[in-house]
Amino acid sequence: MARRPTVADIARIADLSVATVDRVLNGRLPVRRETAQRVFSAAEQIGYHGSGLIRRRLEQNLPHYRLGFLLQRPDQLFYQDVATALQTG
């Protein structure tokens, strides 16, 4: 049976210390985005079970925007198509 990938395996592949990988995994102390991305790539590469957690940590620092659209002519087919496309994503 193959062994499960460890934090040390991620550190070796990402060419980082185990402490840095631990900081990314547990959200301790600030880590540069590029470093976190290296950890995520290494985790994905070896099939680390916590790669989803790393992805969420990367995404949580991204800004979230909410947009509003004012469609001036809802009776025209073009604007109806735009409204449909916006609603369905």
N, C-alpha and C positions, 0 to 999 in steps of 0.2 A: 504494500500500500504506500502510495506517495505521501510525503509529509506535507503538512499545510504550510504555506508561505508565512514568514514571520516579519516583524518590523525590521529585524537585522537584514533580511533579504532585500527589503525595499531600500534600506539605507545603502547597501552595497551596490545595487543596480543604479540608484539615483546619484551615487557618489556623494553622499551626505552622511552626517553622523546619525546614530540612533536617536540621540537627543533631539535633533532637528526634526526627524520623522515623527517622534513622539509629540513634539510641539504642534505639528500640523494635525496629527490625528486627534489630539485632545484640546486643540484651540488654546494652548498656553502661549503666552507671550507673542508679540507680533512676529510674523514671518513674511518675507517678501512673497508677492504673488507668484513670481517666477519659480521660487523655491517650492512653494506649495504645488505648483503645476508639475514640477519634476517628480515630486513625491507621488502625485496622482498618476502620472504616466508610468512610473515604475510599478506602482500597485496594480494598475490595469494589465501591464505586460506580464506579470507573474500570476495574475488571478487572485490577488489578495482579497480576502472576504470583506474587508472594510473599505473597499474602494468607493462604494456609494457614499459613505460618510465623508470621505475626502472631497468628493464631488460637491456634496452639500456645503461643506465648509468654504469651498471656492465660490460657490454661487451665492452664499449668504452675504458676501461682501460686495456683490454687484448692486448698483443702484436700480431701483424699481421706478418705473414711470407709468403714469396713468394718462392716457390721451383722450381727448374729447373731440368729436367731429360735428360740425354744424353743416348739415346738408340743406342748402338753400331751396332747392326745388324737388321736394319729395314726389311730385307728380310725374317727373321725367324718368324715363327708363334707365338712363345712365346713373342717376343718383340712387335709384332703387337697387341697381346692381352693386353699386359701391356699398350701400347699407347692408346688403346681404353678405357681401364679401367680408365686411368688417365684423359682422355678427358671427359668422362661421369660423373666422380666424384664418 
